[in-house]
Amino acid sequence: MKGESLLANFLKWAWHPVEQANRSYFPTGYVHPGRNMASHDLIYLTEGEWEIWLDQTPYLLTPDHVLILPAGVHHYGKLPCKEQTRTIYLHIGSFPEERAGDAGEAIRLPALVDCRNAPSVRRMFEGIVRLFWSDVPDREVELSARVQQLFCMLGRAEASAVPETDRVAAVTKAIRENPQRFLSVPELAEMVHITPYLKRKPAELSGGQQQRVAIARALSKRPDVLLLDEPLSNLDAKLRVEMREEIRRIQREAGITTVFVTHDQEEASSIADRVVLLRDGVLQQEDTARGLYENPVNLFAADFLGTPPINVFTGRVEGEKLMIGDEAVLDVKGAPDGEVYAAVRPEGFILDENGPLTCKLSGVEVMGRDVSIVSRHKASVNPIIRAIIGSDNKVDTASATVRFSLKPHKTFIFGKDSEERIRFGE
């Protein structure tokens, strides 16, 4: 019976106690036992596939479908459900007045309701389960009220459902929807490494543990996309690095597309598969972190990634030569004449006693296998210039100046007004 029966007939009875509410998981398959229950049995399938017979009629449950098994009607299974099948089920009591007539006379329920376009139905099932196992006052009254609301939702879902008869269309839609995996609390806790702390109060958790709990709560909602907006901003430096790796691991295990918002270049480059760089809400560049570093489209993008930061000079192009101050420091074939910014990565300098770029030497910092040469130049936009070279290079620290050649693939030029990249040598 479709349409009027679900809402009108069920709501005739204002009180329906919830006798059981829980989740089930069948990792290796399970044949539904033959039953003729005194209560109404509602099964919401979240993952997998399950065929259940109602009298002589089989119903195939697929994700986000609800099977309603009325009280007093024999139901059973012939084949095991698909492996990894998960359901949420409710046993809703029926009163003697309902069972006085023929089975199903007072309450006529459709057997199968398509809820793929009604996500609120699943949330209601989950809410009823949580409430059932809680200790809130007047729990039974609240449960009964939610059951009435649930059947209203099922009535709307049933009325709006469009039957799918085209198998190709059904398969295509299933692939497009790509439903996420339903995760239990223990599974989520294990994923984010908080299993030992499940009984603790929030105030008893460290900052990193609270952050893991927040991520687990977000994952429990089965999002198509997970947004993390500056999730590490309140953590100390050591914990930020640790949580960075954890977020990356969790994202890979959960398999959920994640948007990670940050102003920290190290977070962006270490976590992201793709970096979307915005300036005042306007897209500047979208690429991998390496692509952004090696092939910036403008000065803002060039300056975003890199530690130490890129070294920027004011300069000009004259006759396909890059001029910084009065020195022609690099051939830039194909670049038009004009005022420019020249940007050189720290590793783009070559220590060269005959090099074309002369800077005032400020100091040398030994960093293990690398050496950082600190210098200054009147055309430099940065307060200091940092050049990273190998430790096998010997720097004359007694000299007042240091000279460099530039690596073309580590040197970029940008228009003075537009700050857009000017390509050369291609």
Secondary structure, 3 states (H helix, E strand, C coil): CCCHHHHHHHCCCCCCCEEEEEEEEECCCCCCCCECCCEEEEEEEEECCEEEEECCEEEEECCCEEEEECCCCCEECCCCCCCCEEEEEEEEECCCCCCCCCCCCCCCCCCEEECCCCHHHHHHHHHHHHHHCCCCCCHHHHHHHHHHHHHHHHHHHHHHCCCCCCHHHHHHHHHHHCCCCCCCHHHHHHHCCCHHHCCCCHHHCCHHHHHHHHHHHHHCCCCCEEEEECCCCCCCHHHHHHHHHHHHHHHHHHCCEEEEECCCHHHHHHHCCCEEEEECCEEEEEECHHHHHHCCCEHHHHHHCCCCCCEEEEEEEECCEEEECCEEEEECCCCCCEEEEEEECHHHEEECCCCCEEEEEEEEEEECCEEEEEEECCCECCCCEEEEEECCCCCCCCCCEEEEEECHHHEEEEECCCCEEECCCC
